[in-house]
Amino acid sequence: MPHSPDPHLYNPLFYPWGDANAEFQKWYRNGSPITLVSVDRAYALITLLRQSLGTDGDVWECGVYKGGSASMIAGVMSELSPSKKLRLFDTFSGMPASDPNCDAFKAGDLGDSSEEMALANIGHPELLVVHKGTIPTTFSGLEDSRICFAHIDVDIYQSTMDCMKFIYPRVSKGGILVCDDYGFPECYGARKAVDEFCSSSGCVPFSITTGQAVIFKSIA
């Protein structure tokens, strides 16, 4: 007789993030109390990160807030790829100016954090390089960077567009870019920016049911 699957993990299909004993949980638990990223999105983020770590370059996160997802990323990197750096980009003082025609967030929203709070939550200071300020100003001096994985979670149109324009050309072949905000109505500007960039750049955003979009840097 074949082994019967755990019925709690098949509702209606297999969802591995529901397994409390899954390997991913050891990293998810680090950030789960403070992140706005749901468990299914965290699973996608961690799994795609692990896939990319064999590719040349460092890991970037744009939009850190209190450090929840960065703490998961740093935990994975510390165990599996401690020689890479995790570059963090955030104002650490809330959202910058936005476009009321497509953005729900306004300047100053999500301002209940700080650099000190985020870094304390993330841990692993040996991996971190902090770029505090507004995007794209904080990209200055990083033109020669190579990136294996990037997590873009900046919620609004212009910041997302600035990230796409700077980061995507620097992602190594085989690398991965995850746009956290793509599928959410309150972040329509972020999806608009990703779609506009991709339509002119020959890349295709893969929208998944978690609300994220994944962009793979083609080997071709």
N, C-alpha and C positions, 0 to 999 in steps of 0.2 A: 504494500500500500504506500502511495506517496505521502510525504509529510504534509499535514494539513497546515495551511498558512494561518497566521494570527488574524482572526476576523476583524480585530480592531484596526488593523493597518490596511484594510481593503474596503474603503467606504467612499465611492464605489470602486476605486482603483487603488493600487499600492501607493502609499505616500510615506516614504522612509523617514521624513521629519517627525512622524508620529511615534516612532520607536524610541522610548526613553533610554534604551541601551545602545542606540546607534552611535558610532564613533563621532559623528558630527556634533552630538550633544555636548561633548566636553568643551568644544569651542563656543557653541551657541550659549551655553550657560554663563560664560564670561560677560557677555553683553546683553543678555535678555532682560535684566532688570531696568536697563537704561535706554535701550534702543527703541526707535519708532518702527524698525523693520520687523515685520511679522516672521513667524518661524519658517513658513514656506519660502519666503524671500531670503531669509538667512541661509537656508539649506542651499538654494540656488547659488547665492553669493559664495559660500564656502566651497561648494563643489566646483564651480567654475574657477575660483582662485586656485584650488589645488591642481586643476588641469593645466593652468597657465604657468606654474612656478618653474617648470623646466625650460621655459622660454627666456631669452635674453632680456634683461632689464629689471627695473625696480617696480614697485607697486605704488599706485597713486590713489588717494581718495579725496574727492572734492565735495565738500559738504560734510563736516565732521559732527557738528552739533555737540552732544555730550559725550561722544566717543563710543557709542554702543557697537556699531558695526565695525569701527576701527579696532576695538578690543578683540573682536572675533578674528579679524584679519591678522592682527599682530600675533595672536595665539597660534594660528596656523603657521605663519611665517617663522616664528620662533622655533617651532618643532621641526618644520619641514624644509625651510630655506633661510636660515639665520644670516646668511651673507648678504641678502637683499635688504634694501631700505624701504620703509613705508613713508612716503611723502604725504603730508596732510595739509590741505588747503581750506581755510575757513576764515571768516572775519572774527569768529568767536565773540561776536556782539550782535548777532541777529542778521536778518536778511538785508541785502542792499536794495537800492531803488529797483522797482519792477515796472512792468508794462500793464496797466489796468485793462487793456484790451484782451489780454490772454492769460494773465497771471492772477491767481487768487491771493497769493501772499503779498504783503506790503512791507515796505522798509521798516526794519525793527522787529518784525515777527521772529519768533524762535530766538529771542534775545536772552533767554534765561539760562545761559551757559557762559563759560569762560575758558580760556586756554588752560588755566590751572585745573579746572574741574575735568575737562576732557582728558588731559594727559594723566591725571590721577586715575581715571576710569580705565584708560587704555593699558597702562603699564608698559613693560618692555621698552624702556627709554633708549636702549642701545639700538633699536631698529628705527626710531622715529626721526624724521626731519620735518620741522613745522614751518609752514609758510603762512604767516598771519597777515590778513588784509583782504582786499577785494580782487577777484578774478576779472580780467586777465593780468592785472599788474603783478600779481604774485608769481606769474610764470616767467617773469623777466630773469634772464641768466640761465634758463633751463633749456635753451634751444637745442643743445646737443644730447638731451636725455634719450634713453631707451626705456621703454615701458613694457612690461610683460602683462600687466593687468591694471585696469583702472575702474574705479567705482565712482560714478558721477551721480551725486544726490544733492543737487542744488536747487531743484524745484521750479525755477523760473526760466523764461525764454532766453534772455540775453546771457546769463551766466552759463546756461547749458550750451548755447551756441559757441560761446568763447571757449568752453572746455573741449567741445568737439573739434573745433578748428585747430586748437593747439595740440591736443592729446592724440587724436587718431593718427596723424602722420608719423607720430613717434612711437606708436605701438609696434612691437616687433612682429615679424611674420609668425603666425601661429598664436599671437597674443589675443586677449579678450578684453572687451570694454562692456561694462554693465551700466545701463541707465536705470536707476531705481524708480524714477518718477513717471515713466513712460505711459503707463496705462491708467492713471488716476485722473478723474475729471478736474480736481482742484489744481492739477499740474499740467493743464492743457498746453501751456506755453513751452514746457519742457519737451513734450511730444512733438510739437510744431517745430521746435529747433532741431531735434534729431531727424525728423523726416526731411526737413529742408536741406540739412547738411548731407544726409545720405543720398538724396536724389541727385545731388551735384557731385558726389564723390565716388560713386560706384560701389558703395557698400550697402548692405541690406539689414535693417534692424529686425531681429527675430523677437516678436512680441510673445511673451509667455503668460500663462494664466495667473501668475503671481502679480502681474502689473509691471514687471521689469521688461526691458528690452535688452537683448544680448547682440553684440556686434563682434563677429569673429574676423580677425585680420587674416585675409586669405594668404595661403602659401603661394598661389599663382601670381 
